[in-house]
């Protein structure tokens, strides 16, 4: 057996990183996935020394400060500054020591709030950002553009960016202070079932639409992209190609959890963008489609939630 390609994975303890490491294709690589105590990505010199010492063939940058609307609105400075620092340090350290292949995982939050859906890759910086997560979006735009500029200056640097739609799955954050939509719904509806509550509150009228993909599916795409790195575009959405409204996500979770109460709407709460559906034309041309259904993904996520709260 030949030597496995060495891959530095940042964010290896996060949801995306852990799904990558547990995927069957991960066995084809030799992964470095340092914890924060082992490598503080906010320290550029330490990051550069680490990359120089290990000299990975590929870098997959998934690390970041992430959270839902509540967390983004409460801590915009942290979401901007920390994510800018992480992206800058990982990308420039890789450049400085001669890593030629880097995959930067970004976010569909980069797209303008009023852009027409589905969102094509050329729409980035073509309009005003969604205010509820602007700091996070700006940081992701910075890292994406940095990858593009580095490749423009040196074509041997294949620094590419994937733009996933919203994600959920195993190893997610379920605390409402930090969670995204689906894990927050799982937590809320499960508690309603346990406490025998008859009503669950939904922010807004529930008509806003969102596209969610199971994180294990993104892991599948990322690893296949590394195996075929030269063939993927330098900027590419990864998503489902369809979406559901907020009310439908609540009902899907209720069906899996087994709660039969009533949903009520708080129209005073923020809901973010009315729709955020990414175009997957490039993804389709590449020949990949997410295999996990919404019900299957929610079931796996709920089972993980139950085990993690025992």
C-alpha positions as CSV (number, residue, x, y, z in Angstrom):
1,X,0.0,0.0,0.0
2,X,1.3,3.5,-0.9
3,X,1.8,6.4,1.4
4,X,-1.5,8.1,2.2
5,X,-1.7,11.8,1.3
6,X,-1.2,13.9,4.4
7,X,-4.1,16.3,5.1
8,X,-4.3,19.1,7.7
9,X,-7.9,19.5,8.8
10,X,-8.7,22.6,10.8
11,X,-11.8,22.4,13.0
12,X,-11.5,18.7,13.4
13,X,-13.5,18.9,16.6
14,X,-16.4,20.8,15.0
15,X,-19.4,19.3,13.3
16,X,-18.0,19.4,9.8
17,X,-14.6,18.2,10.8
18,X,-15.8,15.3,12.9
19,X,-18.1,14.2,10.1
20,X,-15.2,14.2,7.7
21,X,-13.0,12.2,10.1
22,X,-15.7,9.5,10.6
23,X,-16.5,9.1,6.9
24,X,-15.3,5.8,5.3
25,X,-13.3,7.7,2.7
26,X,-11.2,9.3,5.4
27,X,-9.2,6.0,5.6
28,X,-7.6,7.0,2.3
29,X,-5.8,9.9,4.0
30,X,-3.4,10.6,6.8
31,X,-5.2,13.3,8.8
32,X,-3.7,15.9,11.1
33,X,-6.6,17.4,13.2
34,X,-5.0,19.3,16.0
35,X,-7.2,20.6,18.9
36,X,-7.1,24.2,20.0
37,X,-4.8,23.3,22.9
38,X,-2.4,21.7,20.4
39,X,-2.6,24.5,17.8
40,X,-4.2,27.9,18.4
41,X,-5.2,29.0,14.9
42,X,-5.4,32.6,16.2
43,X,-1.6,32.6,16.5
44,X,-0.1,33.0,13.0
45,X,3.5,32.1,13.9
46,X,2.4,28.9,15.6
47,X,0.2,28.0,12.6
48,X,3.0,28.7,10.2
49,X,5.5,26.6,12.2
50,X,3.0,23.7,12.5
51,X,2.3,23.7,8.8
52,X,6.1,24.0,8.0
53,X,6.9,21.1,10.3
54,X,4.2,18.7,8.9
55,X,4.1,19.9,5.3
56,X,0.7,18.5,4.4
57,X,-0.2,17.8,0.8
58,X,-3.7,19.3,1.4
59,X,-5.2,21.7,3.9
60,X,-9.0,21.6,4.5
61,X,-10.0,24.7,6.5
62,X,-13.3,24.1,8.3
63,X,-12.5,25.9,11.6
64,X,-14.6,28.8,12.6
65,X,-16.7,30.5,15.2
66,X,-20.2,29.6,14.2
67,X,-23.7,30.1,15.7
68,X,-27.3,31.0,14.9
69,X,-29.1,34.4,14.7
70,X,-29.0,34.9,18.5
71,X,-25.2,34.3,18.8
72,X,-24.4,36.4,15.7
73,X,-26.5,39.4,16.9
74,X,-25.1,39.3,20.4
75,X,-21.4,38.9,19.4
76,X,-20.7,40.5,16.0
77,X,-17.2,41.6,16.8
78,X,-16.1,38.0,17.7
79,X,-17.8,36.6,14.7
80,X,-16.0,39.0,12.4
81,X,-12.5,39.2,14.0
82,X,-12.0,35.6,15.1
83,X,-13.1,34.2,11.7
84,X,-11.0,36.7,9.8
85,X,-8.0,35.7,11.9
86,X,-8.5,32.0,11.4
87,X,-8.9,32.3,7.7
88,X,-6.0,34.6,7.3
89,X,-3.6,32.6,9.4
90,X,-4.4,29.2,7.9
91,X,-4.4,30.4,4.3
92,X,-1.3,32.6,4.5
93,X,0.7,30.1,6.5
94,X,-0.1,27.5,3.9
95,X,1.1,29.9,1.2
96,X,4.3,30.8,3.1
97,X,5.5,27.2,3.5
98,X,4.5,26.0,0.0
99,X,1.3,24.1,0.4
100,X,-0.2,23.9,-3.1
101,X,-3.7,22.5,-2.4
102,X,-6.1,24.2,0.0
103,X,-9.9,23.7,0.4
104,X,-11.6,26.6,2.2
105,X,-15.1,25.9,3.5
106,X,-17.1,29.1,3.4
107,X,-20.8,29.8,3.9
108,X,-23.9,30.8,1.9
109,X,-24.1,33.8,4.4
110,X,-21.8,35.5,2.0
111,X,-24.6,36.1,-0.5
112,X,-26.6,39.4,-0.6
113,X,-29.8,39.4,1.4
114,X,-31.9,40.6,-1.6
115,X,-30.2,38.5,-4.3
116,X,-32.4,36.4,-6.6
117,X,-32.6,32.7,-5.7
118,X,-31.1,30.3,-6.5
119,X,-27.8,32.0,-5.5
120,X,-25.1,31.6,-8.1
121,X,-21.4,32.0,-7.2
122,X,-21.0,35.2,-9.2
123,X,-23.4,37.1,-6.8
124,X,-20.9,37.4,-4.0
125,X,-20.4,41.1,-3.1
126,X,-23.2,42.2,-5.5
127,X,-25.4,43.6,-2.8
128,X,-26.1,44.3,0.9
129,X,-25.5,41.5,3.4
130,X,-28.0,40.1,5.9
131,X,-27.5,42.3,9.0
132,X,-28.1,39.5,11.5
133,X,-24.9,37.7,10.5
134,X,-23.0,40.4,8.6
135,X,-19.8,40.0,10.6
136,X,-19.5,36.3,10.0
137,X,-20.3,36.8,6.3
138,X,-17.6,39.5,5.9
139,X,-15.0,37.1,7.4
140,X,-16.0,34.4,5.0
141,X,-15.9,36.8,2.1
142,X,-12.4,37.8,3.2
143,X,-11.1,34.2,3.2
144,X,-12.7,33.4,-0.1
145,X,-11.2,36.5,-1.8
146,X,-7.8,35.8,-0.3
147,X,-7.8,32.3,-1.8
148,X,-8.8,33.8,-5.2
149,X,-6.1,36.6,-5.0
150,X,-3.4,34.1,-4.1
151,X,-4.2,31.9,-7.0
152,X,-4.3,35.0,-9.3
153,X,-0.8,35.9,-8.2
154,X,0.6,32.4,-8.3
155,X,-1.4,29.9,-10.5
156,X,0.4,26.9,-8.8
157,X,-1.6,27.6,-5.6
158,X,-4.8,25.7,-6.0
159,X,-6.7,27.5,-3.2
160,X,-10.3,26.7,-3.7
161,X,-13.5,27.5,-1.8
162,X,-16.7,25.5,-1.3
163,X,-19.9,27.4,-0.3
164,X,-22.1,24.9,1.5
165,X,-25.8,25.6,2.2
166,X,-26.9,25.5,5.9
167,X,-25.8,22.3,7.6
168,X,-27.0,20.1,10.4
169,X,-26.2,16.7,11.7
170,X,-24.2,14.6,14.2
171,X,-21.9,16.6,16.5
172,X,-24.1,19.7,16.0
173,X,-24.6,22.3,18.8
174,X,-28.0,22.1,20.3
175,X,-27.9,24.9,22.9
176,X,-30.3,27.6,21.7
177,X,-27.7,30.3,22.5
178,X,-25.3,28.9,19.9
179,X,-27.3,26.6,17.6
180,X,-28.6,26.9,14.1
181,X,-32.2,26.3,13.1
182,X,-32.6,22.5,13.0
183,X,-30.6,21.6,16.2
184,X,-32.5,24.4,17.9
185,X,-35.8,23.0,16.8
186,X,-34.8,19.5,17.9
187,X,-33.9,20.7,21.4
188,X,-37.1,22.8,21.7
189,X,-39.5,20.1,20.4
190,X,-37.8,17.4,22.5
191,X,-38.2,19.5,25.7
192,X,-41.8,20.1,24.8
193,X,-42.3,16.4,24.5
194,X,-40.5,15.6,27.8
195,X,-42.3,18.4,29.7
196,X,-45.7,17.5,28.0
197,X,-46.1,21.0,26.7
198,X,-48.9,21.7,24.2
199,X,-47.3,24.6,22.4
200,X,-43.9,25.4,20.8
201,X,-43.0,28.9,19.6
202,X,-41.6,29.7,16.2
203,X,-39.8,33.0,15.4
204,X,-41.6,35.0,12.7
205,X,-44.5,33.6,10.6
206,X,-42.5,30.5,9.6
207,X,-42.7,31.2,5.8
208,X,-39.0,32.1,5.4
209,X,-37.3,29.3,3.4
210,X,-34.0,27.6,4.2
211,X,-31.9,24.9,2.5
212,X,-30.3,22.4,4.9
213,X,-28.0,19.6,4.1
214,X,-26.9,16.8,6.4
215,X,-23.3,17.3,7.5
216,X,-22.3,13.8,6.6
217,X,-23.2,14.5,3.0
218,X,-20.9,17.5,3.0
219,X,-18.1,15.3,4.3
220,X,-18.8,12.9,1.4
221,X,-18.4,15.8,-1.0
222,X,-15.3,17.2,0.6
223,X,-13.4,13.9,0.6
224,X,-14.4,13.2,-3.0
225,X,-13.3,16.7,-3.9
226,X,-9.9,16.1,-2.4
227,X,-9.6,12.8,-4.4
228,X,-10.4,14.7,-7.5
229,X,-8.9,18.1,-6.6
230,X,-7.9,19.4,-10.0
231,X,-11.4,18.8,-11.4
232,X,-13.3,21.0,-9.0
233,X,-13.9,24.7,-9.7
234,X,-12.1,27.4,-7.6
235,X,-15.5,28.6,-6.2
236,X,-18.4,26.2,-5.9
237,X,-21.7,25.9,-4.1
238,X,-22.6,22.6,-2.4
239,X,-26.2,22.1,-1.6
240,X,-29.5,20.3,-2.1
241,X,-31.0,22.4,-4.9
242,X,-34.3,22.7,-3.0
243,X,-35.5,24.2,0.3
244,X,-38.3,24.1,2.8
245,X,-40.0,26.8,4.9
246,X,-39.4,27.1,8.6
247,X,-42.8,25.7,9.4
248,X,-42.0,22.6,7.5
249,X,-38.8,22.0,9.4
250,X,-40.6,22.3,12.7
251,X,-43.2,19.8,11.5
252,X,-40.5,17.4,10.2
253,X,-38.8,17.5,13.6
254,X,-42.0,17.0,15.5
255,X,-42.8,13.9,13.3
256,X,-39.4,12.4,14.2
257,X,-39.5,13.3,17.9
258,X,-43.1,12.2,18.2
259,X,-44.6,15.5,19.5
260,X,-48.2,16.4,18.5
261,X,-48.7,19.9,19.9
262,X,-49.5,23.3,18.4
263,X,-47.0,25.7,16.9
264,X,-47.5,29.4,17.6
265,X,-45.7,32.3,15.9
266,X,-43.9,35.3,17.5
267,X,-44.0,38.0,14.8
268,X,-41.8,40.3,16.8
269,X,-38.7,38.1,16.5
270,X,-36.1,38.4,13.6
271,X,-36.0,35.7,11.0
272,X,-33.0,36.7,8.8
273,X,-33.2,36.4,5.0
274,X,-36.5,35.4,3.4
275,X,-34.9,32.7,1.3
276,X,-31.3,31.4,0.9
277,X,-31.2,28.7,-1.7
278,X,-27.8,28.1,-3.5
279,X,-27.5,27.2,-7.1
280,X,-26.0,23.7,-7.6
281,X,-25.5,23.9,-11.4
282,X,-21.7,23.5,-11.0
283,X,-22.2,20.7,-8.5
284,X,-24.5,18.8,-10.8
285,X,-22.0,19.3,-13.6
286,X,-19.4,17.7,-11.4
287,X,-21.8,14.8,-10.8
288,X,-22.7,14.8,-7.2
289,X,-26.0,14.9,-5.2
290,X,-26.5,14.8,-1.5
291,X,-27.8,11.3,-0.6
292,X,-29.5,11.8,2.8
293,X,-33.2,12.8,3.0
294,X,-34.4,15.4,5.5
295,X,-36.2,12.8,7.6
296,X,-33.2,10.5,7.7
297,X,-30.9,13.4,8.6
298,X,-33.2,14.6,11.4
299,X,-33.5,11.1,12.7
300,X,-29.7,10.7,12.9
301,X,-29.3,14.1,14.4
302,X,-32.0,13.4,17.0
303,X,-30.5,10.1,18.0
304,X,-27.1,11.8,18.5
305,X,-28.8,14.5,20.6
306,X,-30.4,11.9,22.8
307,X,-27.1,10.2,23.4
308,X,-25.3,13.4,24.0
309,X,-27.8,14.5,26.7
310,X,-27.8,11.3,28.6
